[in-house]
Amino acid sequence: MAKESGPNVETDDFRKGVNFIRDVLKDKKAKFYFEPAKTGIIFNKPPTKNSIRSYDINDEKIQDIVDEIIEIVSIILAGEKEEVISNIQEKEELVQTFKNRCEIVEKEIVDWNLIKRFHLQKNYKTSLLDKFDWDIIIKKKEFNNKELTFPTAMLRIRTRKPFSDSPPVMKTETFTLETGIEDINDLIDEFQKIKKALYDEEILEG
């Protein structure tokens, strides 16, 4: 879209694509990620052709549509709208198309949570939570001449490290640990305290 040649996606397809992305984000089926030189969307599972076609989108066009939405989102969050307009100002129709698409994206996709996510992932100094998943495994041990069976949670936490290379290369580290229900309850209690503290700070800042 920011290219002077103009967008590769028709306006109607762009609107449909925005609705599709809006809904998968709302349903937590996908999320944006932001790196120093790249913005993208991660889907929990690749969208099916039927899910894409339910928005009246040709599945062969979906990648171009998503790429353009990602580009517009990145421009908005980076505060580069005016710079783009300045670069294409001699092409009035293209300027209007760009403004219209920014307005659609700002209305349907960009919210306070996405703005915070952008700035956190662009400016972190330590490590960033990149991925988290878990499984339940069953432990069996002999105790007092009886077989003791109990469930254990296996947690996998992947962190992303700050970029220091040129060109930037994403580096991750994965931690795996086992824990039981008592530790999980303690973690829940602590996370609830963290959640409340974050909400309280937002209210104060607001």
C-alpha positions in Angstrom: 0.0 0.0 0.0 2.8 2.4 0.9 4.4 1.8 -2.5 3.9 4.5 -5.0 2.5 1.9 -7.4 -0.6 1.6 -5.2 -2.3 -1.3 -3.4 -2.4 -4.9 -4.8 -5.8 -5.6 -3.1 -9.2 -4.3 -4.1 -11.1 -2.2 -1.6 -13.9 -4.7 -1.1 -11.4 -7.5 -0.5 -9.5 -5.4 1.9 -12.6 -4.7 4.0 -13.5 -8.4 4.0 -9.9 -9.2 5.1 -10.1 -6.7 7.9 -13.3 -8.3 9.2 -11.6 -11.7 9.0 -8.5 -10.6 10.9 -10.6 -8.7 13.4 -12.6 -11.8 14.2 -9.7 -14.2 14.5 -8.0 -11.8 16.9 -11.2 -11.4 18.9 -11.5 -15.2 19.1 -7.9 -15.5 20.1 -7.2 -17.7 17.1 -4.3 -15.4 16.0 -2.2 -12.6 17.3 0.2 -9.9 16.0 3.9 -10.1 16.7 6.4 -7.2 16.3 10.1 -7.5 15.7 12.6 -4.7 15.0 12.4 -5.1 11.2 9.2 -7.1 10.9 5.5 -7.3 11.8 3.4 -10.4 11.3 0.4 -12.4 12.4 0.7 -15.9 14.0 -2.3 -18.2 13.7 -2.8 -20.9 16.3 -3.8 -23.1 13.3 -3.6 -22.2 9.6 -7.1 -20.9 8.6 -9.0 -23.4 6.5 -10.3 -22.6 3.1 -13.9 -22.8 4.4 -13.2 -20.2 7.1 -11.7 -17.8 4.6 -14.5 -18.4 2.1 -17.1 -17.7 4.7 -16.0 -14.0 4.5 -16.5 -14.2 0.7 -12.7 -14.1 0.2 -10.9 -16.0 -2.5 -8.5 -18.2 -0.6 -5.9 -17.6 -3.3 -5.9 -13.9 -2.5 -5.8 -14.2 1.3 -2.0 -13.8 1.7 -1.9 -10.6 -0.3 -4.8 -9.2 1.7 -3.2 -10.2 5.1 0.1 -8.7 4.0 -1.5 -5.4 3.2 -3.4 -5.3 6.5 -0.1 -6.1 8.3 1.6 -3.2 6.5 -1.2 -0.7 7.3 -1.2 -1.8 11.0 2.6 -1.4 11.2 2.4 2.1 9.7 -0.3 3.2 12.1 1.4 1.8 15.2 4.8 3.3 14.2 3.2 6.7 13.8 4.3 6.8 10.1 1.0 7.8 8.4 2.0 11.3 7.7 5.3 10.2 6.3 3.6 7.8 3.9 1.1 10.5 2.8 4.0 12.9 2.2 5.6 10.4 -0.1 2.5 9.9 -2.2 0.9 13.4 -1.9 1.1 14.0 -5.6 -1.3 11.1 -6.2 -4.6 12.2 -4.7 -6.5 9.0 -5.4 -3.7 6.9 -3.8 -3.7 9.3 -0.7 -7.4 8.9 -0.3 -7.2 5.1 -0.6 -4.5 5.0 2.0 -6.4 7.2 4.4 -9.6 5.1 3.9 -7.7 1.9 4.7 -6.1 3.4 7.7 -9.5 4.4 9.0 -10.9 0.9 8.5 -8.0 -0.7 10.3 -8.1 1.8 13.1 -11.8 1.2 13.7 -11.7 -2.6 13.4 -8.3 -3.8 14.5 -6.2 -1.2 16.3 -7.1 -1.0 20.0 -5.3 -0.1 23.2 -4.1 -3.7 23.8 -2.5 -3.9 20.4 -0.8 -0.5 20.9 0.6 -1.7 24.2 1.7 -5.0 22.6 3.5 -3.1 19.8 5.5 -0.9 22.2 6.3 -3.7 24.6 7.6 -6.0 21.8 9.5 -3.2 20.1 11.2 -1.8 23.3 11.8 -4.7 25.7 15.3 -4.9 27.4 15.3 -8.3 29.2 13.4 -11.2 27.7 9.8 -11.4 26.3 7.3 -14.2 26.7 7.1 -15.7 23.2 5.2 -18.9 23.7 3.7 -21.0 26.4 2.2 -24.4 26.4 1.7 -27.4 28.7 0.8 -31.1 29.1 -0.3 -33.3 31.9 1.8 -36.4 32.6 1.1 -39.2 35.0 3.8 -40.1 37.5 4.0 -43.6 39.1 6.1 -44.4 42.1 6.3 -47.1 44.7 5.4 -45.9 48.2 4.9 -48.1 51.3 4.7 -51.1 49.0 1.9 -49.5 47.0 1.9 -47.9 43.6 1.4 -44.1 43.9 -0.1 -42.4 40.9 -0.4 -38.6 40.6 -0.6 -36.1 37.8 2.1 -33.5 37.1 2.0 -30.5 34.8 4.8 -30.1 32.4 5.2 -26.4 31.4 7.1 -25.1 28.4 8.0 -21.4 28.4 9.7 -19.9 25.4 11.3 -16.5 25.8 12.5 -14.1 23.1 15.8 -12.2 23.7 16.4 -8.6 22.6 17.9 -8.2 19.2 21.6 -7.2 19.2 22.8 -8.5 15.8 22.9 -6.6 12.6 20.9 -7.5 10.7 18.6 -8.5 13.6 18.2 -12.2 14.2 15.5 -13.5 16.6 16.9 -15.6 19.5 14.8 -17.7 21.8 15.3 -19.8 24.8 12.9 -22.5 26.1 12.5 -23.6 29.7 10.7 -26.8 30.6 9.6 -27.5 34.2 7.3 -29.9 36.1 5.0 -28.8 38.8 2.0 -30.0 40.9 -1.3 -28.5 41.8 0.0 -26.7 44.9 2.5 -24.8 42.9 0.0 -24.1 40.2 -2.4 -22.6 42.8 0.4 -20.4 44.1 1.2 -19.2 40.6 -2.5 -18.4 40.0 -2.6 -16.4 43.2 0.6 -14.5 42.2 -0.6 -13.9 38.6 -3.9 -12.5 40.0 -2.0 -10.1 42.1 0.1 -9.1 39.0 -3.0 -8.7 36.9 -4.7 -6.4 39.5 -1.5 -4.3 39.9 -1.4 -3.8 36.1 -5.1 -2.9 36.0 -4.6 -0.5 38.9 -1.6 1.2 37.2 -3.6 1.6 33.9 -6.5 3.2 35.9 -4.0 5.7 37.5 -2.4 6.4 34.1 -5.8 6.8 32.5 
